[in-house]
Amino acid sequence: MPTLMRSTAPSTKEKLVDMQIKTQIKLIKQLETHLDAGTNVDAGGLMLNPANVYADPDLAEHEWNEFFLQHPQVVGLSGELAGPGSFMTIDDLGKPILATRDSEGTFHALVNSCRHRGALVETRERGEEAKSFSCPFHNWTYAPDGSLIGLTKSSHYGQVDTSCLGLIELPSVERDGLLWIHPDPEGLIDVDALLGDELTAEFANWNLDELRYIGGDTYDVKCNWKLAMDTFGETYHFPVLHSETLGLSFHGNVQCYDTFGRNHRMLLCQRAIDEMLKQPQNEWRVTTAGLPVYWIFPNIILMPADSGCYLVGAYPIPGEPNRHISRISFYVWPNVEAGSDFERGLRDVAEGFAEIVRDEDYVQAASQQRSADHGSLEYVVFGRNEPALHHYHSTYRKALGMPPLELVDAEEVPASLNGR
């Protein structure tokens, strides 16, 4: 199974493997130190976040335009388009999109609108081995690369240059197992700039392109999309909200935390670390000790592990700041035999995880949304032990040109927060 830092450069293999081991041991020792001392990552102060950021329709429209219509998006992992002719449709980014893999294995993002009269060319969510896509209105037919290859009764229709009537192509990049799309045909995707050198290298070493898609789930949730992101930003709630679920497998309120520009990585602390720490250091594994949780700006959570990977995407619904769509995808590593009992067991585990998010985290997020909608509180408070929430919201605000949120000491918290 892949580990957190796995080399892909044979010429420097020994040096990189040594570095990877040292990096993993450093992270594990950070978790061990927090466990022994009963401490956690410290953000250095409290942060007051205006509660109306979850309900303001003008802010929601600004976010929709800047983060979703005009920003590159990770729409899945390579395994969702497993081979030539595979495809999936995407309806979360302001226009219907058809993502395909052509006969040469190249990834394409196409506007899923027939160039004749604009009808959807493909209505299925996903499929495999499609040699072409035909519009159900007049049977105009397109190749997986988007080119127009069939025009019904062309002699009756009139002379047209079919080379100009292919499906509109959107910018797309497949890199280190991540599928990127820009919803704007004139948009640019610079993965190096989006992730930075360190995180780019880390994703490359995960070998995410080897993962195989095995399913997923979709939830229509009555909460702002940022509240969905928030729930993946701390484990302070694990011993309470998840006491009978995730809390049985994880030490709550213990983590490592690192930022990479607009992105970050949390390392949650698994209870398996307790026995692992009794073993020699050369047998320590960061994926035994913890679960990496990456945030890819603005709306993607990626969680690779020994068994496979989860990817969560949260998408606003235009005009409804108090509602969003969450999509959770499940993947397994290639050594898991397709259709095996082991794969079915992993799918059951993945579905169970998604149900915990839906039935525990998102129930609380919807509860928070009610408070935001009614203006019950002027601010919500992010604790010293919630650095990811500080980073999330500071990053969002900076990207929108909003004033930053400052750290405050406990004695500086306005009296109004204390009900006085």
C-alpha positions in Angstrom: 0.0 0.0 0.0 1.2 3.6 -0.6 2.5 5.6 2.3 2.4 9.3 2.8 5.7 10.1 1.0 6.5 7.5 -1.7 9.3 8.2 -4.2 8.8 8.1 -8.0 12.4 9.3 -8.8 14.7 6.2 -9.1 17.9 8.4 -9.5 17.5 9.7 -6.0 15.6 6.8 -4.5 17.8 6.2 -1.4 17.9 9.9 -0.4 14.1 10.3 -0.9 13.2 7.1 0.9 15.3 8.3 3.8 13.6 11.6 3.7 10.2 10.0 3.6 10.9 7.8 6.6 12.1 10.8 8.5 9.1 12.8 7.6 6.7 10.1 8.6 8.5 9.5 11.9 8.4 13.3 12.6 4.7 13.4 12.1 4.1 10.3 14.2 6.2 11.7 17.0 4.2 14.9 16.9 1.1 12.8 17.5 2.8 10.8 20.2 3.9 14.1 21.9 0.3 15.4 21.9 -1.1 12.1 23.2 1.5 12.0 26.1 1.0 15.6 27.0 -2.7 15.8 26.5 -2.2 18.7 24.1 -3.1 19.6 20.5 -2.0 21.8 17.7 -2.3 25.4 19.0 -3.6 28.1 16.6 -2.2 30.8 18.9 -5.6 32.4 19.8 -9.3 32.4 19.3 -11.0 33.6 16.1 -14.4 35.2 15.8 -16.1 34.3 12.5 -19.2 36.4 11.5 -22.1 33.9 11.5 -23.7 35.7 8.5 -21.0 34.3 6.1 -23.1 31.1 6.1 -26.3 32.9 5.1 -25.5 36.1 3.2 -26.9 35.8 -0.4 -24.6 38.5 -1.8 -21.5 36.7 -0.3 -22.8 33.4 -1.6 -23.1 34.8 -5.1 -19.6 36.2 -4.9 -18.3 32.8 -3.8 -20.2 31.1 -6.6 -18.7 33.3 -9.2 -15.1 33.4 -7.9 -14.6 29.9 -6.5 -16.8 27.8 -8.8 -17.4 29.5 -12.1 -14.0 31.1 -12.4 -11.7 28.7 -10.6 -10.2 25.3 -11.5 -12.0 22.4 -9.8 -10.9 18.9 -8.9 -13.8 16.7 -10.1 -12.5 13.3 -9.1 -9.6 10.9 -9.4 -8.3 9.2 -12.5 -9.9 5.9 -11.5 -13.4 7.4 -12.2 -12.4 7.3 -15.9 -10.8 3.8 -15.8 -10.3 3.3 -19.5 -11.0 4.5 -23.1 -14.7 5.3 -23.5 -15.4 5.8 -19.8 -17.3 9.0 -18.9 -19.1 10.8 -16.2 -21.4 13.8 -16.2 -21.0 16.8 -13.9 -23.8 19.3 -13.0 -22.3 21.2 -10.1 -20.3 23.9 -11.9 -22.8 26.2 -13.6 -23.0 24.3 -16.9 -23.6 20.6 -17.9 -20.2 18.9 -18.3 -19.3 15.6 -19.9 -15.9 14.2 -18.7 -14.5 11.5 -21.0 -11.5 9.4 -21.8 -10.9 9.0 -25.5 -9.5 6.1 -27.4 -5.9 7.2 -26.7 -6.6 7.5 -23.0 -6.7 11.3 -22.9 -9.0 13.0 -20.4 -11.4 15.6 -21.9 -13.9 18.0 -20.3 -16.8 18.9 -22.7 -19.8 21.1 -22.4 -22.6 18.5 -22.4 -24.8 20.4 -24.8 -25.4 19.4 -28.4 -24.2 22.0 -30.9 -27.4 21.7 -32.9 -30.1 22.8 -30.4 -28.4 22.5 -27.0 -30.0 19.4 -25.7 -28.0 17.2 -23.2 -26.0 14.7 -25.2 -25.5 12.3 -22.3 -27.9 12.0 -19.4 -26.4 9.0 -17.5 -24.2 9.8 -14.5 -21.3 7.6 -15.7 -20.4 4.7 -17.9 -17.7 2.7 -19.6 -16.5 1.8 -23.1 -18.7 4.4 -24.9 -17.5 4.7 -28.5 -19.7 7.7 -29.1 -22.4 10.0 -27.6 -25.6 10.6 -29.5 -28.0 13.5 -28.8 -31.5 12.0 -28.2 -33.2 14.9 -30.0 -31.8 14.6 -33.5 -29.1 12.0 -33.1 -26.1 14.2 -33.7 -23.2 12.0 -32.7 -19.9 12.9 -31.0 -16.7 11.0 -30.4 -15.3 10.8 -26.8 -12.9 13.7 -27.7 -15.9 15.8 -28.5 -15.6 15.9 -32.3 -18.8 15.7 -34.4 -18.8 12.4 -36.2 -22.4 11.9 -37.2 -25.0 14.4 -38.6 -28.4 12.9 -39.3 -29.5 13.3 -42.9 -26.7 15.8 -43.6 -27.8 16.3 -47.2 -31.2 17.5 -46.0 -29.9 19.6 -43.2 -27.6 21.7 -45.3 -23.8 22.2 -45.8 -22.0 22.8 -42.5 -18.4 22.5 -41.5 -18.7 19.6 -38.9 -15.1 20.4 -37.6 -16.6 23.6 -36.1 -19.5 21.9 -34.5 -17.9 19.5 -32.0 -18.8 19.7 -28.3 -17.2 22.8 -26.7 -14.1 21.8 -24.9 -13.2 23.1 -21.4 -9.7 23.3 -20.0 -8.8 20.0 -18.3 -5.7 18.5 -16.7 -5.0 15.1 -15.4 -2.1 15.2 -13.0 -0.9 12.7 -10.3 -4.3 11.0 -10.3 -6.3 14.3 -9.9 -8.8 15.3 -12.6 -9.0 19.1 -12.9 -11.6 21.1 -14.9 -12.0 24.8 -15.5 -15.7 25.7 -16.1 -14.7 28.7 -18.2 -13.6 27.7 -21.8 -11.0 30.5 -21.5 -9.8 29.6 -18.0 -6.3 28.4 -17.1 -5.3 25.4 -14.9 -1.8 25.7 -13.4 -1.6 22.8 -11.0 1.9 23.8 -9.7 0.6 27.2 -8.8 -2.6 25.8 -7.3 -0.9 23.3 -5.0 2.6 24.6 -4.6 5.8 22.5 -4.9 5.6 20.7 -1.6 2.0 19.5 -1.9 2.4 18.7 -5.6 5.3 16.4 -4.7 3.3 14.8 -1.9 0.4 14.0 -4.1 2.7 12.6 -6.8 4.1 10.2 -4.2 0.7 8.9 -3.1 0.2 7.3 -6.6 -3.4 8.4 -6.6 -3.7 7.4 -10.3 -3.6 3.7 -9.2 -6.9 4.0 -7.2 -10.0 2.3 -8.6 -13.4 3.9 -8.2 -16.0 1.6 -6.4 -18.9 3.9 -5.8 -20.1 6.9 -3.9 -23.1 8.8 -2.5 -24.7 12.2 -2.9 -26.4 14.3 -0.2 -28.6 17.4 -0.6 -28.0 19.2 2.8 -29.7 22.2 4.3 -26.5 24.0 5.2 -24.0 26.3 3.5 -21.2 24.6 1.7 -18.6 26.1 4.0 -20.3 24.4 7.0 -19.7 21.1 5.2 -16.0 22.0 4.9 -15.9 23.1 8.5 -16.9 19.7 9.7 -13.8 18.2 8.3 -11.6 20.8 10.0 -11.3 19.5 13.5 -11.6 16.4 15.7 -12.6 18.3 18.8 -16.1 16.9 18.3 -15.1 13.3 17.9 -15.5 12.2 21.6 -18.9 13.9 21.7 -20.7 13.7 18.3 -18.9 10.5 17.2 -18.6 8.8 20.6 -20.1 5.5 19.2 -18.7 5.7 15.7 -15.5 7.5 14.6 -14.6 8.1 18.2 -14.0 4.4 18.7 -11.2 4.5 16.0 -9.7 7.9 16.5 -8.3 9.9 19.4 -10.3 13.1 19.4 -8.7 16.5 19.6 -5.3 15.3 18.6 -3.8 16.0 15.2 -0.8 17.3 13.2 -1.5 20.3 10.9 0.4 21.9 8.0 -0.6 24.5 5.5 0.4 24.6 1.8 -0.6 28.0 0.6 -4.4 27.9 0.1 -4.5 24.2 0.9 -3.7 22.1 4.0 -3.1 18.7 5.5 -4.4 17.5 8.8 -3.2 14.2 10.2 -5.9 12.7 12.4 -4.8 10.4 15.2 -6.0 6.8 14.9 -6.2 4.6 18.1 -4.0 2.0 16.3 -1.1 4.3 17.1 -1.2 3.0 20.7 0.0 -0.5 19.7 2.2 0.7 16.8 4.3 2.9 19.0 5.4 -0.3 20.8 7.0 -1.5 17.6 10.5 -0.5 16.3 10.5 2.8 14.4 11.3 1.0 11.1 7.8 -0.6 11.4 6.0 2.6 12.0 3.5 3.7 9.3 1.9 7.1 9.1 -1.3 5.6 7.7 -1.5 3.3 10.7 -0.9 6.1 13.1 -3.1 8.6 11.4 -5.5 9.5 8.6 -4.3 12.3 6.3 -7.1 14.8 5.5 -6.2 17.2 2.7 -8.2 20.3 1.9 -7.8 21.3 -1.8 -9.1 24.9 -2.2 -11.9 25.7 -2.4 -14.2 22.7 -1.8 -12.4 19.3 -1.9 -11.5 17.0 1.0 -9.2 14.1 0.1 -8.5 11.3 2.5 -6.0 8.6 1.3 -5.5 5.6 3.6 -4.1 2.0 3.5 -7.5 0.6 2.4 -8.2 3.2 -0.3 -9.4 6.8 -0.4 -12.4 9.1 0.1 -13.0 12.3 -1.9 -15.6 14.8 -0.7 -16.8 17.7 -2.8 -19.2 20.4 -1.5 -21.1 22.5 -4.0 -23.3 25.5 -3.5 -26.7 25.8 -5.0 -27.0 29.2 -6.6 -29.5 31.5 -5.0 -29.7 29.2 -1.9 -26.9 30.0 0.6 -28.4 27.7 3.2 -28.2 24.6 1.0 -25.5 22.6 -0.8 -24.8 19.3 -2.5 -22.1 17.0 -1.0 -20.7 14.2 -3.2 -18.6 11.5 -1.6 -16.6 9.1 -3.8 -14.9 5.8 -2.7 -11.7 4.3 -4.2 -9.6 1.3 -3.5 -6.0 0.4 -4.4 -5.3 -1.9 -7.3 -4.4 -5.0 -5.2 -8.1 -5.2 -4.2 -9.7 -7.7 -6.5 -12.8 -6.4 -8.3 -15.9 -8.1 -7.1 -14.2 -9.8 -4.2 -15.6 -10.2 -0.7 -12.8 -7.9 0.5 -13.9 -5.1 -2.0 -17.5 -5.5 -0.8 -16.3 -5.2 2.8 -14.4 -2.0 1.9 -17.4 -0.6 0.2 -19.5 -1.3 3.3 -17.0 0.5 5.4 -17.0 3.4 2.9 -20.8 3.6 2.9 -20.7 3.5 6.7 -18.3 6.4 6.8 -20.5 8.4 4.4 -23.6 7.7 6.5 -21.7 9.0 9.6 -21.0 12.2 7.7 -24.6 12.5 6.7 -26.3 11.4 9.9 -24.0 13.0 12.4 -21.8 15.8 11.0 -24.3 17.2 8.5 -27.2 17.0 11.0 -25.2 19.4 13.2 -24.3 21.5 10.2 -27.9 21.9 9.3 -28.6 22.9 13.0 -25.8 25.5 12.7 -27.4 26.8 9.5 -30.7 27.5 11.3 -28.9 29.7 13.7 -27.1 31.5 10.9 -30.4 32.0 9.0 -32.2 33.5 12.0 -29.3 35.7 13.0 -29.2 34.1 16.4 -25.5 34.8 16.9 -23.3 37.6 15.6 -20.2 35.5 15.7 -19.1 31.8 16.0 -15.9 31.1 17.8 -13.0 29.0 16.4 -10.8 27.7 19.2 -7.0 27.5 19.6 -7.4 23.8 18.9 -9.1 24.4 15.5 -6.4 25.8 13.3 -7.9 24.4 10.1 -11.0 26.5 10.6 -8.8 29.6 11.1 -7.1 28.7 7.8 -10.3 27.9 5.8 -12.0 31.1 6.6 -8.9 33.3 6.4 -8.2 31.8 3.0 -11.8 32.3 1.7 -11.8 35.9 2.9 -8.5 36.8 1.4 -9.5 35.3 -1.9 -12.6 37.5 -2.0 -10.8 40.6 -0.9 -12.5 40.7 2.5 -10.8 42.0 5.7 -8.9 39.3 7.6 -10.1 37.7 10.8 -7.7 38.5 13.6 -6.6 36.2 16.4 -7.9 37.3 19.8 -7.1 36.3 23.4 -9.9 34.9 25.5 -10.2 38.2 27.5 -10.7 40.1 24.3 -13.7 38.1 23.2 -16.6 40.6 23.1 -18.9 40.5 26.1 -21.8 39.9 23.7 -20.5 36.4 23.0 -20.9 35.6 26.7 -24.6 36.6 26.6 -24.1 39.9 28.5 
